[in-house]
Amino acid sequence: MKKKSGIIAVCSLTLICISSYAQDKIDSVKVDWNKTVSITKTTPTLQVVENPMVRKGSPIHEQTFKALKDLGADYVRYVPWFPYPKMAVAELKPPTKDKTFWDFSLLDSTMESIMEATKGHPVVINFSTTPAWMWKTSSEVKYPEDPYQTSWNYNQGIELRDPSMKELSGYFARLLSWYTKGGFTDELGVFHKSGHFYKISHWEVLNEPDFEHSISPQLYTKMYDAIVTELKKVSPETKFVGISVAQTNNPEYFEYFLNPKNHKPGVPLEGISYHHYSMPSVEGQSINEYQYTFFDKADAFLNKVRYVESIRKRLAPNTFTMINEIGVILRSPMESGPIADGYWNLAGAMYAHIFLELTKIGIDVAGESQLVGYPTQFPDVSMMNWENGKPNARYWVLKLLVDNFGPGDKLVTTSFTGKGMLGESITSQAIITKRGKRILLINKINKETQIILPVEAKGGVVHYVDLTTGENPPAESQLMDNKVTLKPFSVAVIEVK
């Protein structure tokens, strides 16, 4: 009994200490502007996925591409993908001895809009879907005649019918030639004129091979080598991005692909990419529950990034990294349901948190996913309101980051003291940018919080996205003192005079 009483006494004393600690502490940020921790090389950006709602004729097409142009981001990633074979695959049938079936009439539409909206900026293009007929299957893979009808089973087969990969690499070489060389010569020697002479700075080879066709690291590396060898002949100045896996739980993709010994001589290892989505842990979680889940999973992913970086630095230190799908998913793409108030702000805050942590790790590109989703097409991943064409809070958070931060910024020593022993509900970082001194603040919980800033913040301007800004651009206000109040899931940038 005495031992139990002692334990109770110790616990009681500990709780009193913690309670006293919490009461004595206030949320405050301290900064040493003279101590640079690191110089960032991270670019905030996004991906655009081909679907009917982004195409010309869509009720939100013009607003969508105006939003993309206004964003002014580098390294926008564009992915035509497999659920819409007619909008993603340029040769849906294999050539015969006297006929080919090349057709870009649907592929060109959104590609033209992408290249116009991103003019003057580097882009990442990924025609990710290989023609189904190039894979060994038990029967012919059918696809809908209606280009806007989905075909979720189009990606069939796990073994290429042409092991030399000349068929595969030839397809992508002609596709790239169509967009960069004004046309191409097909398998029967006939020239097809496009009139396109786009400058494509980056080309990503396939998408999520761990999901699509269940491609092994060994097979993917062979496919990458074959494709890049031919594409370099078409566009020597283009840089190529590999891996692009959906998950980071199989380190073999990175160990194998990043080892130069596993590639053909002369094939460049210029860049890699991979993805992350936070999702509720169990069905039926409310926002007050999954607000914590999202950030827990984000931080678990960031630990995986650090692990992957250790592999990259060991095997291919000159290879850049793009994490070009960062987002949140509530449910399967075909499901629809109510989306909670504050969800878009929570999702934006999570992206801002991941972006900041990636700058500390040294990642080159942090791409938010995705510009347009809608019911049946990952509605909860959208950055646009598919009904009225207005950007939501996820877009405006990205705009806030693009307008204020980028490569060359200096991260300086920043400490946060918060209520509770860790102050884990707030992410903060002081940054010296090309435009001056900034403090980035992210409220990760569904609760209003007041923060004491360094005295030099008095008179500064706060730009913020929160529950009050809705589908409007970031709001701003001037600090009368060195205190700022953050609404739930707020992302704020303080301009320090």
Residue pairs with C-beta under 8 A, 6 or more apart in sequence:
18 421
21 421
22 419
22 420
22 421
25 417
25 418
25 419
25 420
25 423
26 417
26 419
26 452
27 416
27 417
27 418
27 419
27 423
27 426
27 449
27 450
27 451
27 452
28 416
28 417
28 418
28 451
28 452
28 453
29 414
29 415
29 416
29 428
29 430
29 439
29 441
29 451
29 452
29 453
29 454
30 414
30 415
30 416
30 417
30 454
31 412
31 413
31 414
31 415
31 430
31 439
31 454
32 412
32 413
32 414
33 412
33 430
33 432
33 437
34 412
35 412
35 413
36 410
36 411
36 412
36 432
37 360
37 411
37 412
37 413
38 359
38 360
38 362
38 410
38 411
39 408
39 409
39 410
39 411
40 359
40 362
40 405
40 406
40 407
40 408
40 409
40 410
40 411
40 431
41 359
41 362
41 364
41 407
41 408
42 355
42 358
42 359
42 362
42 363
42 364
42 365
42 366
42 405
42 406
42 407
43 73
43 74
43 75
43 364
43 365
43 366
43 406
43 407
44 73
44 355
44 366
44 368
44 398
44 401
44 402
44 405
44 406
45 73
45 74
45 75
45 76
45 77
45 324
45 365
45 366
45 367
45 368
45 398
45 402
46 71
46 73
46 76
46 77
46 367
46 368
46 369
46 370
46 371
46 383
46 398
47 76
47 77
47 78
47 79
47 324
47 325
47 367
47 368
47 369
47 370
47 371
48 54
48 68
48 76
48 77
48 78
48 79
48 110
48 114
48 370
48 371
48 372
49 79
49 81
49 369
49 370
49 371
49 372
49 373
50 78
50 79
50 80
50 81
50 84
50 87
50 88
50 110
51 83
51 84
51 372
51 373
51 374
51 377
52 58
52 84
52 148
53 60
53 61
53 64
53 372
53 374
53 377
53 386
54 61
54 64
54 65
54 110
54 113
54 371
54 372
55 61
55 87
55 109
55 110
56 109
56 110
56 113
58 64
59 389
60 372
60 384
60 385
60 386
60 388
60 389
61 113
62 389
63 384
63 389
63 390
64 371
64 372
64 384
64 389
65 113
65 116
65 117
67 371
67 384
67 391
67 395
68 76
68 114
68 117
68 118
68 371
69 116
69 117
69 118
70 399
71 395
71 398
71 399
71 402
72 121
72 402
73 118
73 121
73 398
73 402
74 121
74 122
75 121
75 122
75 123
75 124
75 202
75 322
75 324
75 365
75 367
76 114
76 117
76 118
76 121
76 123
76 124
77 123
77 124
77 125
77 126
77 204
77 322
77 324
77 367
78 110
78 111
78 114
78 123
78 124
78 125
78 126
79 126
79 127
79 128
79 204
79 207
80 87
80 88
80 107
80 110
80 111
80 127
80 128
80 129
81 88
81 128
81 129
81 207
82 88
82 128
82 129
82 151
82 154
82 155
82 212
83 150
83 151
83 152
83 154
84 147
84 148
84 150
84 151
85 92
85 129
85 132
85 143
85 144
85 151
85 154
86 92
86 106
86 143
86 144
86 147
87 106
87 107
87 110
87 147
88 107
88 127
88 128
88 129
89 129
89 130
89 131
89 132
90 102
90 103
90 104
90 107
90 127
90 171
90 174
90 175
90 178
91 100
91 101
91 102
91 103
91 131
91 171
92 101
92 103
92 131
92 133
92 143
93 101
93 133
94 101
94 131
94 133
94 134
95 101
95 186
95 187
95 188
98 188
99 188
100 186
100 187
100 188
100 190
102 174
102 186
102 192
104 178
104 194
106 147
107 127
108 194
108 196
111 125
111 179
114 123
114 125
115 123
115 198
122 201
122 202
123 200
123 201
123 202
124 201
124 202
124 203
124 204
124 241
124 322
124 324
124 365
125 179
125 200
125 202
125 203
125 204
126 203
126 204
126 205
126 206
126 207
126 241
126 244
127 172
127 175
128 204
128 206
128 207
128 208
128 212
128 244
129 154
129 155
129 207
129 212
130 168
130 171
130 206
130 213
131 171
132 141
132 143
132 154
132 155
132 156
132 157
133 140
133 141
133 161
134 160
134 161
134 162
134 167
134 168
134 171
135 141
135 156
135 157
135 158
135 159
135 160
135 161
135 213
136 157
136 158
136 159
136 160
136 161
137 156
137 157
141 153
141 154
141 156
141 157
142 151
143 151
143 154
144 150
144 151
150 376
155 212
155 213
157 213
158 213
158 214
158 215
160 167
160 168
160 223
161 167
162 168
165 222
165 223
165 226
165 227
166 226
168 223
168 226
168 227
169 226
169 227
169 229
169 230
169 231
170 187
170 230
172 227
172 230
172 231
173 184
173 230
173 231
173 233
173 234
174 184
174 185
174 186
175 184
176 200
176 203
176 231
176 234
176 235
176 238
177 183
177 184
177 234
178 184
178 192
178 194
178 196
179 194
179 196
179 198
179 200
180 196
180 197
180 198
180 199
180 200
180 234
180 235
180 238
181 197
181 234
181 235
182 193
182 194
182 195
182 196
182 197
183 191
183 192
183 193
183 194
183 195
184 191
184 192
184 194
185 191
185 192
186 192
199 237
200 235
200 238
201 237
201 238
201 239
202 238
202 239
202 240
202 241
202 271
203 231
203 235
203 238
203 239
203 240
203 241
204 240
204 241
204 242
204 244
204 273
204 324
205 223
205 224
205 227
205 228
205 240
205 241
205 242
205 244
206 212
206 215
206 220
206 223
206 224
206 244
207 244
208 244
208 245
208 246
208 275
209 215
209 220
209 243
209 244
209 245
210 245
210 246
210 247
210 250
210 253
211 246
215 223
217 250
217 252
217 253
217 255
217 256
217 257
218 256
218 262
220 242
220 243
220 253
220 257
221 256
221 257
221 262
221 263
224 240
224 242
224 257
224 263
224 267
225 263
225 264
225 267
228 240
228 267
228 268
229 264
229 266
229 267
231 238
231 240
232 238
232 240
232 268
239 268
239 270
239 271
240 268
240 270
240 271
241 270
241 271
241 272
241 273
241 322
242 257
242 269
242 271
242 272
242 273
243 253
243 254
243 257
243 272
243 273
243 274
244 272
244 273
244 274
244 275
244 324
245 253
245 274
245 275
246 274
246 275
247 274
247 275
248 274
248 276
248 301
248 304
248 305
248 307
248 308
249 304
251 307
251 308
251 311
254 272
254 308
254 311
254 312
255 311
255 315
256 262
257 269
257 272
258 269
258 272
258 311
258 312
258 315
258 316
258 319
259 315
259 316
260 269
260 315
260 316
263 269
269 316
269 318
269 319
270 319
270 320
271 319
271 320
271 321
271 322
271 364
272 312
272 319
272 320
272 321
272 322
273 321
273 322
273 323
273 324
274 308
274 323
275 323
275 324
275 325
275 326
275 369
276 298
276 301
276 323
276 325
276 326
276 327
276 354
277 325
277 326
277 327
277 328
277 329
277 369
277 381
278 293
278 294
278 295
278 297
278 298
278 301
278 327
278 328
278 329
278 350
279 293
279 297
279 328
279 329
279 330
280 289
280 290
280 293
280 330
281 290
281 293
285 293
286 340
287 340
287 341
287 342
287 343
287 346
287 446
288 446
291 346
291 444
291 445
291 446
291 489
292 445
294 328
294 346
294 347
294 350
295 350
295 353
295 444
298 350
298 353
298 354
301 354
302 354
302 357
302 358
302 361
305 323
305 358
305 361
305 363
306 361
308 321
309 321
309 361
309 362
309 363
312 319
312 321
320 364
320 365
321 363
321 364
321 365
322 363
322 364
322 365
322 367
323 358
323 363
323 365
323 366
323 367
324 365
324 367
324 369
325 367
325 369
325 370
326 351
326 354
326 355
326 366
326 367
326 368
326 369
327 347
327 351
327 368
327 369
327 370
327 381
328 346
328 347
328 350
328 380
328 381
329 378
329 380
329 381
330 337
330 339
330 343
330 380
331 337
331 380
333 376
333 377
333 378
334 376
336 375
336 376
336 379
339 379
339 380
341 467
342 446
342 467
342 488
342 489
343 380
344 392
344 393
344 394
345 393
345 465
345 466
345 467
345 488
345 489
345 490
345 491
346 446
346 489
347 380
347 393
347 394
348 393
348 394
348 396
348 397
348 398
348 465
348 489
348 491
349 397
349 442
349 443
349 444
349 489
349 490
349 491
350 444
351 366
351 368
351 394
351 397
351 398
352 397
352 401
352 427
352 440
352 442
352 491
353 427
353 442
353 444
354 366
355 366
355 401
356 427
356 429
356 440
356 442
358 366
359 366
359 405
359 409
359 411
360 411
368 383
368 394
368 398
369 381
370 378
370 381
370 382
370 383
371 382
371 383
371 384
371 395
372 382
372 383
372 384
372 386
373 379
373 380
373 381
373 382
373 386
374 382
374 386
375 386
379 386
382 392
382 394
383 391
383 392
383 394
383 395
383 398
384 390
384 391
384 392
384 395
385 391
385 392
385 471
388 471
390 471
391 399
391 471
392 471
393 465
393 469
393 470
393 471
396 465
396 469
396 471
396 472
396 473
396 474
397 465
397 491
399 473
399 474
400 463
400 464
400 465
400 474
400 491
400 493
404 433
404 435
404 438
404 440
404 463
404 493
405 431
405 433
405 438
405 440
406 433
406 434
408 434
409 431
409 432
409 433
409 434
410 431
410 432
410 433
411 429
411 430
411 431
412 430
412 431
412 432
413 430
414 428
414 429
414 430
414 439
416 423
416 426
416 428
417 423
418 424
418 425
418 426
424 444
425 443
425 444
425 445
425 447
425 449
426 441
426 442
426 443
426 444
426 449
426 451
426 486
427 440
427 441
427 442
427 444
428 439
428 440
428 441
428 442
428 451
429 439
429 440
430 437
430 438
430 439
430 440
430 496
431 437
431 438
431 439
431 440
432 438
436 495
436 496
437 495
437 496
438 493
438 494
438 495
438 496
439 453
439 454
439 457
439 493
439 494
439 496
440 491
440 492
440 493
440 494
441 451
441 484
441 486
441 490
441 491
441 492
441 493
441 494
442 490
442 491
442 492
443 449
443 466
443 486
443 487
443 488
443 489
443 490
443 491
444 489
445 488
445 489
446 488
446 489
447 488
448 485
448 486
448 487
448 488
449 485
449 486
450 483
450 484
450 485
450 486
451 483
451 484
451 485
451 486
452 482
452 483
453 479
453 482
453 483
453 484
453 494
454 482
454 496
455 482
456 482
456 496
456 497
457 479
457 482
457 484
457 494
457 496
458 479
458 480
458 481
458 482
459 478
459 479
459 497
460 478
460 479
460 494
460 495
460 496
460 497
461 476
461 477
461 478
461 479
461 494
461 495
462 476
462 477
462 478
462 479
462 484
462 492
462 493
462 494
462 495
463 474
463 475
463 476
463 492
463 493
463 495
464 474
464 475
464 476
464 477
464 486
464 487
464 490
464 491
464 492
464 493
465 474
465 475
465 490
465 491
465 492
466 475
466 486
466 487
466 488
466 489
466 490
466 491
466 492
467 487
467 488
467 489
467 490
468 475
468 487
469 475
479 494
484 492
484 494
486 492
